[in-house]
Amino acid sequence: MSKQKTLRLSQVGLRGVVGGGLTATHVLDFASAFGTLVEPGRPVIIGRDPRASGRMVREGVLAGLLACGHNILDLGIVSTPVIQHAIRRRDAAGGVSIGASHNAAEWNALKFFGPRGTYLSTAEAGELLDIYHLKKFAFAGWQGMGKLELVDHAVDRYLDDLAAVYDFDSLRRFRVVVDCCNGTSSVILRRMNERFGFEFILINEHPEGVAFAHDPLITSRTIALQLAPLVKPLHAHAGFLFDVDSDRVGIATELGEPLSEEIMLPLLTDYLLPRGPGKLVITNLSSTALVDELAARHGGKVIRVPVGRQATIDALSGYRHDQIALAGEGTGAVMMPQFEFVYDGIASMLAVLSMMHQRNSTLSEILAGYPKYCILKGELPLTSARIPSLLTDLQKEYSDGRATTLDGLRVDWPQRWFHVRVSQTEPIVRVICEQRGHPPSVLFESLLEKVRSLP
Amino acid sequence: MPREHLLKIGVSGIRGVVGEFLTPALACSFGQAFGSYVGRGRVIVGRDTRATGQMLQHAVQCGLLAAGCDVIDVGILPTPTIQVYVGTTGARGGIAVTASHNPPEYNALKLFNAHGLFFNHYERTELIDLYHQSDFYQAENQEIRGIRCDYESPTLLHIERVMKHVDKGLIRGRQFRVALDGVNGAASVMTPRFLTETLGCRLDAISVDPTQPFPREAEPRPDTLGALAALVTAQGCEIGFAQDPDGDRLAVADETGKVLDNDDVLALAVDAALERLPGDVVVNLTTSSVIDDIAAAHGRKVYRTPVGEANVVEMMQAVNAVIGGEGSNGGIIFPSVHLCRDSFTGMAFLLERMAKTGLRVSQLAAGLPRYYRKLGKVAFEHGALGTLMQGLEDRFPDATADRSDGLKLQWPDRWVHVRASNTEPLLRLATEARNENAMEDLYESATVLLSAAQGPAQVE
C-alpha cells in the first residue's frame, strides 16, 4: 500500500501524516523558523500529546529551538491548554504544542503560541511561514545554545488557576464519567481526583501512542460509542468526551443521551451571558442558530465569522476583551475570557458542571428549556470546478432568505438556514442545514443533489 | 591560500562549525540516513561536552526516530566507551556527537557499525550516497519507537573490560599519586572514578567539570599541556595523564612534568601488550620505528598502513593484531578491550608497568630506543603534487620507497614520510632518525626540495 501523502503548512501551523507527508526535515525547519520568529531572552514552553510520533517530533523541536538559542521548558505529555497556561505563568516568549488534536493517530502537528499563550495572529503566522520558506534561520553561535529544563508541576499550577475560577467544593459532588480517548485529559482529571477529591470515572484513560480506542472526533456518534451507555448504569450526573489534546469536549446527559457537538457553545452562552448582558458571542457561520436564540434571551449579540480557528482569533483581536462573553465553534471547542481565550475542554466541562450546580438542575432539565434545533451535516468530494457558479445560482434561487457570502454561501430564514462551502483543509464540499423544530431534510437533500449533479 | 573548512560532508561523516554551517537540519538528515542504512533496531547515541552537543544530539535522535530506530541515549561519555557499548549490546550501530580534538566551535558525528567500529570505507560511501539521495526510511506513527536513557552501564562495561587485562591488585597496592587534565571533556567524570575507585590512585585533577568549556587547546600535545606539567611538579605526582574532549586520545607526562612523545607512549603500551599476549602489531606509516624495535624484541611483526584510525583498524582485523595505534596522535588500540583508540587502556597499561617494574615514567621512557623526530608542513599548488613526490623519490634513489600513502622513503636508520592532507592543500612531512644530525639533514633536504617552488616549510 502506498503511504498517505498528506502535509499541510498553513497559518494554523504544520500538520500531516507522519512518514507520508510530515517528515523530520519539516519539523526541524519549522521549529527553526519559530525559533527565529520568537523574541530571544525568555524561555519557550513545549509539550506533546501521547502519539508515538510525538517522540520524534519533540526531538526536532528541541533541536531547532536550542539551535536558535532559546531556553526550553518541556512539560512532557500535557494538554494544549496546559501549555498555553504555562506560557502565561512563566512569562514565556511563546510555546509549541506537538499533537494532532482530533485527527487520527497517524497524524501529527505543530501548533505555535505567542507570549501569554495566545494563538498567533494571521500576520505572525504568515511571517512564520515566510521564514520557513526562506530557510534563513537565526541560529545562535556555538556559545549561545539554549538549555533544556524538564518541568513536572505544570498540571498542578494549571489546576490552581481553575480552582480559583470554579468552586471546586461544590463541583466535586458530581459523579462524572469521562471518555479520555487515550489523550491528555486523563492526566489532569486523575490529578483532580487525587488532589481535590473529584469523582471522575475515566475510560480510555491510558495515554496511547498508536491506537486510540475510537476516532478522537467529538460527535454524537463517538459519544454514543462507549461513553453514553455508561452514564446511567453508573448513576453519573453527566458524561464528557475529550479529544486527544483536550481542547474540545462533548457531552452525554445523565440519561445517557449523546448530545451533538454543537451543544457546548449554546450551553455556555446561556451560562455566561447573563453575567454580562449586551456582550458578544463570536462563532463561525456553520454553528447552530440555537446560539443566536439563547444569546437574544440574555440580550447578547452573535458575531459570525468564516469557518476556521484563525478567523475566530482574528475577530477576537478586533474587540476589547471585556466586550466578549465567549467564542467558539460547533466542534465542541469553546474559549472563555477567564482563561485568556484559550480553547479549553476541561474549563468548558467545569463551566457546564457549575451551571448544573448553580441552577440546581440536571443536564436534561437545562436542555428541556431550549428549543429543538435539528442540524444536518453532509460532505461531498470536491470534483467540480463549478462551485462558485452553483453558489451564485443558489443565492438567486433562495433570494427570499438573507444571504451571507463571507465564506461560501449561507442563507438565513427566520427558522432555518443553510451553509454551503468548500473546506479549507480537505478537498470536500460541506453542506449544513438547520431548522428549528424538525429536520430540514428536503432542503438538505436538494442541496446535496445540486452539488452532486455538478458537471 | 589555505581555505577555511566550515562544513565538511564526506566519507569521514559530517563535521563543521555549528550554527550557520552545521545546522540541526543537516544533523537530523544525517541521523535519518544513518538509521535508514543500519535498519530499524537499537542505535546508541552519546556525545562529548561541547556546548552544541545537546542540540545536535536531539537533532540526530529526531532523524533516527523518524527512520524507525530505537534510540538508547547514553549521554556524555568518552567515544571508546560508547564504542564498547555499541559492540557488546547487539545494537545496530551508534553515533557519537563529537569533534574529537577540533576547536570548540566545531562539532561532528562519528558513526559506528553494529560491532562498535568506525564505518569502513564501503559503509561510509553507501551512507553518503543515501544521504545525498535523501533516500530515507520514513517511519509511520505505529513504527516510531522511543528513547531510553542508559547513563551508567556503558562506563561499568568499559572499565570491566579494561580491568580484565591488568593486575588490579598490583596497581591498587601502589596507591600512585596521579595528575589528570580532563580538558572538561567527555571523560571528565569517568576518568577520575576510574583512577581512584578502580585503580586506587591518589588523584590531583584539573579540568574535570563537564559543564565548563575547554580550558586549553583540545588536542593533547606537549605545547598544550603546561597546566598538567605544572600540576605534576607542584603535587609531586608520579605520572600525569591528559585526554582529548572525547577521551580516545591520551598524552602522558613523566614525574618531572615532561610530556612524553606520543610515539613513546604507544611504544610502552605495545611492549606491555606483547608481553602479555601473542600476535602482531599494526601502526600507520608515520609512527616511529621504535615500534619495530619493540616488536622485534618480542619476535613479532609490524604492519604499516596509511594514516587514519579506520585504516589501522581494518588492518588489525585482517592480521588479527594484538595491539596497534597511531603514534603522533596519541591513539592506543587494544582489540582485547575494543578495536578503537582507548585512553583508559593506555592509562591502565602504564600504571601497571610502573607497578611491575618499580620504575619511574622517565626511566621507562629512557629504556626505549632513542629516535629523533620532526614534523612539518609545506603548502603546495594543486597539480604540483606528482612532480614534488617524484622529485623527492628521484633525489634519494638508495631508499626503499613506499607509495601506499603519499611517499615514505626508508633507510635502515632513518625515514621521511610526505603526504597530502585530506582537508587542506598542505603536504605533511615527518622525518625520523637514530641520529639527531642525520634527522636534521634529511628534514632539511626534503623541505628544501619540496619548497623550492613553494613557500618555506613550517615546523610543527
Interface residues (C-beta under 8 A of the other chain):
Chain A: K3 V17 V18 G19 G20 T23 A24 T25 V27 L28 D29 S32 R51 A52 S53 R55 M56 V57 E59 G60 L62 A63 G64 L66 A67 A105 E106 W107 N108 F137 F139 A140 G141 W142 Q143 M145 G146 K147 L148 G209 V210 A211
Chain B: V17 V18 G19 E20 T23 P24 A25 A27 C28 S29 Q32 R50 A51 T52 Q54 M55 L56 H58 A59 Q61 C62 G63 L65 A66 P104 E105 N107 F136 Q138 A139 E140 N141 Q142 E143 I144 R145 G146 I147
